[in-house]
C-alpha cells in the first residue's frame, strides 16, 4: 500500500501511465495542506458512470439542495487546471458507518466522458466460480489508485496525485469481500486515497474489475486488503440502477 520513494507506486508497484485510463481520481475543491488534490479513486464503468466508494462522499461538495457534486480527473498525474468532469455523487442508500458492506457509490455525469473505454464488470458469481474450480489460488489481481506512497518505516504518508498500480495475491473470499494479501516480495498493496479504486482480475493489461478497494488491516498499508465484490447480487442490485450488467 505504500512505497519507500515517490519513484514507485503503491507498495511494490509502478506508475500506471496509460495502462488504465478508465481509472480516475476524485478531486477536492481546494488543495490539501501538502498541495495535493486527489482524495479517492474510482473507475469509469460506462461513458457516464464512475464507480467509487460511498465513504468518499464525506469529502464531496454538498449543494444547498442536499445533492452532492463530485469532480473527477482521469489524468495519470493530476495538476491544477487539468480537465475535470463534474457529476452527481450517489451512494448506495444501504450504506452507513455501521454497514460498510454497502460501501459503493457512483458519480453520474450529464454527458459521456469522451475517448476513454469503460472497464468491464464481472458476471454474477464470477469469483465463486473461480474459487470452485481452484482458479483463485493462483490468481493475480491488479489494484490501481491515486493513494499515498507509504515509506518503508513509520506511517508518514506521501501523496503525489499520480495514478499507480501494483500486483497482489488472493487470500480468501467471503459472500461480500475479496481479501487480497502480500504473500511474497513481488506483492504490493493499496493505501489511503486508493479507496473506491479498482482491483482488476489479472495482470496490468486487464480491464476486468471484480472488486473495489475499501480498507486494510493495518495503518502501514502492508497487510490484507479488504475489497468489495462486484459480482454479488447485492452489488449488482445497486450497479443495475445505473449501467447494463453482463
C-alpha positions as CSV (number, residue, x, y, z in Angstrom):
1,X,0.0,0.0,0.0
2,X,2.9,2.4,0.3
3,X,6.4,2.7,-1.0
4,X,9.8,3.9,0.0
5,X,10.0,6.7,-2.6
6,X,7.7,8.6,-4.9
7,X,9.5,7.0,-7.9
8,X,7.5,3.8,-7.3
9,X,3.8,3.4,-6.7
10,X,1.6,1.9,-4.1
11,X,3.7,-0.8,-2.4
12,X,6.0,-2.7,-4.8
13,X,4.3,-1.0,-7.7
14,X,4.9,1.5,-10.5
15,X,3.2,4.4,-12.2
16,X,0.2,3.3,-14.2
17,X,0.8,5.7,-17.1
18,X,-1.6,4.9,-19.9
19,X,-2.4,1.3,-18.8
20,X,-5.8,2.1,-17.2
21,X,-7.1,5.5,-18.5
22,X,-10.6,4.5,-17.2
23,X,-9.3,4.9,-13.6
24,X,-9.7,8.4,-12.2
25,X,-9.3,10.5,-9.1
26,X,-11.9,12.4,-7.0
27,X,-10.6,15.9,-6.9
28,X,-11.1,18.3,-3.9
29,X,-12.5,21.8,-4.2
30,X,-9.2,23.2,-2.8
31,X,-5.8,21.7,-2.2
32,X,-4.8,19.8,0.9
33,X,-2.1,21.1,3.2
34,X,0.5,19.3,1.1
35,X,-0.8,21.0,-2.1
36,X,-2.2,17.8,-3.5
37,X,-5.8,17.5,-4.7
38,X,-7.0,13.8,-5.0
39,X,-8.7,12.1,-2.1
40,X,-10.2,8.9,-3.5
41,X,-10.1,6.7,-6.6
42,X,-12.7,5.2,-8.9
43,X,-13.4,3.7,-12.3
44,X,-15.4,4.6,-15.4
45,X,-17.9,1.7,-15.9
46,X,-20.0,3.4,-18.6
47,X,-19.4,6.6,-20.6
48,X,-21.5,8.4,-18.0
49,X,-21.0,6.4,-14.7
50,X,-17.9,6.4,-12.5
51,X,-17.8,3.8,-9.7
52,X,-16.2,4.6,-6.3
53,X,-16.7,4.1,-2.6
54,X,-19.6,5.6,-0.6
55,X,-17.3,6.7,2.3
56,X,-15.6,9.0,-0.2
57,X,-18.7,11.1,-0.1
58,X,-17.5,12.6,3.2
59,X,-15.2,14.9,1.2
60,X,-17.6,15.6,-1.7
61,X,-19.2,19.1,-2.0
62,X,-22.8,19.3,-0.9
63,X,-25.1,21.8,-2.6
64,X,-27.8,23.7,-0.9
65,X,-30.5,21.3,-2.2
66,X,-28.7,18.4,-0.4
67,X,-27.3,16.8,-3.6
68,X,-23.6,16.0,-3.7
69,X,-21.5,17.0,-6.7
70,X,-18.1,15.4,-7.3
71,X,-15.2,16.4,-9.6
72,X,-13.2,13.6,-11.4
73,X,-9.9,13.7,-13.2
74,X,-8.6,10.9,-15.5
75,X,-5.2,12.4,-15.8
76,X,-2.4,9.9,-14.9
77,X,-0.9,12.8,-12.9
78,X,-3.3,15.5,-11.9
79,X,-2.2,19.1,-11.9
80,X,-4.3,22.2,-11.2
81,X,-6.0,23.3,-14.4
82,X,-6.3,19.8,-15.8
83,X,-9.7,18.7,-17.3
84,X,-12.2,17.6,-14.7
85,X,-15.6,16.1,-15.2
86,X,-18.4,17.1,-12.8
87,X,-21.3,14.8,-11.8
88,X,-23.8,13.8,-9.2
89,X,-22.5,11.7,-6.4
90,X,-24.9,8.9,-5.5
91,X,-24.1,6.5,-2.6
92,X,-25.8,3.2,-2.0
93,X,-28.7,4.1,0.3
94,X,-27.9,0.9,2.3
95,X,-24.5,2.3,3.3
96,X,-23.8,3.7,6.8
97,X,-20.8,3.9,9.1
98,X,-22.0,0.6,10.6
99,X,-22.9,-1.0,7.2
100,X,-19.7,-0.8,5.2
101,X,-20.8,-4.0,3.3
102,X,-22.7,-1.5,1.1
103,X,-19.7,0.9,0.6
104,X,-20.5,1.8,-3.0
105,X,-21.2,5.0,-4.9
106,X,-21.3,6.3,-8.4
107,X,-20.7,9.7,-10.0
108,X,-23.2,10.2,-12.8
109,X,-22.1,12.7,-15.5
110,X,-24.6,14.6,-17.6
111,X,-22.6,13.9,-20.8
112,X,-20.4,11.0,-21.7
113,X,-16.7,11.1,-21.0
114,X,-15.0,11.0,-24.4
115,X,-12.2,8.8,-25.7
116,X,-12.0,6.5,-22.7
117,X,-13.2,2.9,-22.8
118,X,-15.0,1.9,-19.6
119,X,-13.8,-1.0,-17.6
120,X,-15.6,-4.4,-17.8
121,X,-17.8,-5.5,-15.0
122,X,-17.9,-9.2,-13.9
123,X,-20.7,-11.6,-14.5
124,X,-22.7,-12.6,-11.4
125,X,-20.9,-15.1,-9.2
126,X,-17.7,-15.0,-11.3
127,X,-15.4,-15.2,-8.2
128,X,-17.4,-18.0,-6.7
129,X,-17.0,-19.9,-9.9
130,X,-13.2,-19.3,-9.9
131,X,-13.0,-20.4,-6.3
132,X,-14.9,-23.6,-7.0
133,X,-12.5,-24.7,-9.8
134,X,-9.4,-23.6,-7.9
135,X,-8.6,-20.7,-10.1
136,X,-8.4,-18.1,-7.3
137,X,-5.5,-19.8,-5.5
138,X,-3.0,-18.7,-8.2
139,X,-4.9,-15.7,-9.5
140,X,-3.2,-12.3,-9.7
141,X,-5.0,-9.0,-9.1
142,X,-4.0,-5.5,-10.2
143,X,-5.1,-2.7,-7.9
144,X,-4.9,0.8,-9.3
145,X,-5.2,4.1,-7.5
146,X,-4.1,7.6,-6.6
147,X,-3.4,6.8,-2.9
148,X,-0.4,7.6,-0.7
149,X,3.1,6.3,-1.1
150,X,3.9,5.0,2.4
151,X,7.6,4.9,3.5
152,X,9.2,1.6,4.5
153,X,9.2,2.7,8.1
154,X,6.6,4.5,10.1
155,X,3.3,5.8,8.9
156,X,4.2,9.1,7.2
157,X,2.0,9.2,4.1
158,X,3.2,10.8,0.9
159,X,0.7,11.9,-1.7
160,X,1.6,12.7,-5.3
161,X,-1.7,12.9,-7.3
162,X,-0.3,10.1,-9.5
163,X,-2.2,7.0,-10.7
164,X,-0.2,3.9,-9.7
165,X,-0.7,0.2,-10.0
166,X,0.6,-2.9,-8.3
167,X,0.0,-6.7,-8.1
168,X,-1.3,-8.7,-5.2
169,X,-2.2,-12.3,-4.4
170,X,-5.5,-13.9,-3.4
171,X,-6.1,-14.7,0.3
172,X,-9.8,-15.5,0.8
173,X,-13.4,-14.9,-0.4
174,X,-16.5,-14.2,1.6
175,X,-20.1,-13.5,0.4
176,X,-19.3,-9.8,0.3
177,X,-15.5,-9.4,0.4
178,X,-12.5,-10.3,-1.7
179,X,-9.5,-10.4,0.6
180,X,-6.1,-9.9,-1.0
181,X,-2.7,-10.3,0.7
182,X,1.0,-9.6,0.3
183,X,2.4,-13.2,0.3
184,X,5.7,-12.5,-1.3
185,X,8.2,-9.8,-2.2
186,X,6.5,-9.3,-5.6
187,X,3.2,-8.5,-4.0
188,X,2.0,-4.9,-3.5
189,X,-0.9,-3.3,-1.6
190,X,-3.2,-0.3,-1.5
191,X,-3.2,2.6,0.9
192,X,-5.1,5.8,1.9
193,X,-6.5,7.5,-1.1
194,X,-7.0,4.3,-3.1
195,X,-10.5,3.8,-1.7
196,X,-13.1,3.2,-4.4
197,X,-10.4,2.2,-6.8
198,X,-10.5,-1.0,-8.9
199,X,-9.0,-4.4,-8.4
200,X,-8.6,-5.9,-11.9
201,X,-8.5,-9.7,-12.3
202,X,-5.3,-10.5,-14.0
203,X,-2.1,-8.6,-14.9
204,X,-1.5,-5.0,-15.9
205,X,-3.3,-5.3,-19.2
206,X,-6.6,-6.4,-17.5
207,X,-9.7,-4.2,-17.5
208,X,-12.0,-6.6,-15.8
209,X,-12.8,-5.0,-12.4
210,X,-14.0,-7.6,-9.9
211,X,-13.8,-5.6,-6.6
212,X,-13.3,-2.1,-5.3
213,X,-10.7,-1.1,-2.6
214,X,-12.3,-0.3,0.7
215,X,-9.9,-0.8,3.6
216,X,-7.0,-2.7,5.0
217,X,-5.9,-4.5,8.2
218,X,-3.2,-2.0,9.2
219,X,-2.2,1.7,9.2
220,X,1.1,0.8,7.5
221,X,-0.8,-0.4,4.4
222,X,1.1,-3.7,4.2
223,X,-1.4,-6.4,5.3
224,X,-4.6,-7.8,4.0
225,X,-6.7,-5.6,1.6
226,X,-10.4,-5.7,2.1
227,X,-12.1,-5.2,-1.3
228,X,-15.9,-5.1,-2.0
229,X,-17.0,-7.7,-4.5
230,X,-18.9,-6.5,-7.6
231,X,-20.1,-9.9,-8.8
232,X,-22.7,-10.4,-6.0
233,X,-26.4,-10.0,-6.2
234,X,-26.1,-7.2,-3.5
235,X,-23.6,-5.2,-5.5
236,X,-25.4,-5.8,-8.8
237,X,-28.6,-4.5,-7.3
238,X,-27.0,-1.1,-6.9
239,X,-25.0,-1.1,-10.1
240,X,-28.0,-2.2,-12.2
241,X,-29.7,1.1,-11.4
242,X,-27.0,2.9,-13.5
243,X,-25.5,0.5,-16.0
244,X,-26.4,-2.5,-18.1
245,X,-24.8,-5.6,-16.4
246,X,-23.2,-8.5,-18.1
